[in-house]
C-alpha cells in the first residue's frame, strides 16, 4: 500500500515521462532530470529536490524522490 505522498510523487514522475515523450516527438529531446525540474517548477517549486523535501513526510527516513 502506498501513502498519498508516494502517489503524488509518482504522478509528478509520470508527468515528467510524458513531458519527455512530447518533447522527443517534437524533436527536442531533454534528459529525464530536466523534465523533473520542469515539472517541479510548474508545480511552484524551485527544483525537484525542493518538491521532494516538501512532499516527504517529516518522519520518513526512506528516500522516495529518486528519479
N, C-alpha and C positions, 0 to 999 in steps of 0.2 A: 504494500500500500504506500502511496506517495502522498506527502502533505501538499497543501495548496502552494507553498513556496516552490517546491520542486516542479509542480505542474506549470507554474508561471515561468520559471527559468526554461523549462522545456519549450514553452510556446515562444519565448524570445529566441531560443536556438533554432527552432523551426522557421521562424520569420527570417533569421539570418541565412539559412539554407535557401529559402525561397528567393531572397534578395540576390544571392549569388547566381541562382539559376536564371533569374530575369536579366541580370546584368550580362551574364555569359551569352544568353540568346541575342542580346543587343550588340554583342561583340566587345563588351567592356568587362573582361574578367577581373574579379577582385579576389583577394585572399579571404579565407573564412574569418580571420582575425579582424580584417577591415569591416566585413559585414556585421560582425558582432558589435564593433564600435559604433557603426552607423545605427544599428537597432537601439543600442543604449542611448545614443543621443536623441533619437526620435522619441524615446520614452522619457526624455527630460533629464538624463544623467550625463555626467561629464564623459564617462567611458564605461567599458564593460566591467572593469573591476569595481567601480563605484556602484553600478547597478547590482552586482553580486553581493557586495557588502550590505547594501540596503535590503536585499531580498532574503539574505541568510538570517535565520533566527539567531539571536544573541547567544543562546545556549548551545548552538550547534558547533561541534568541532569537526564535523565531516565536510570536506570540501565538496561543493556542489557546482562550482562555476567553471569547471574545466570545459574547454570548447568541444 
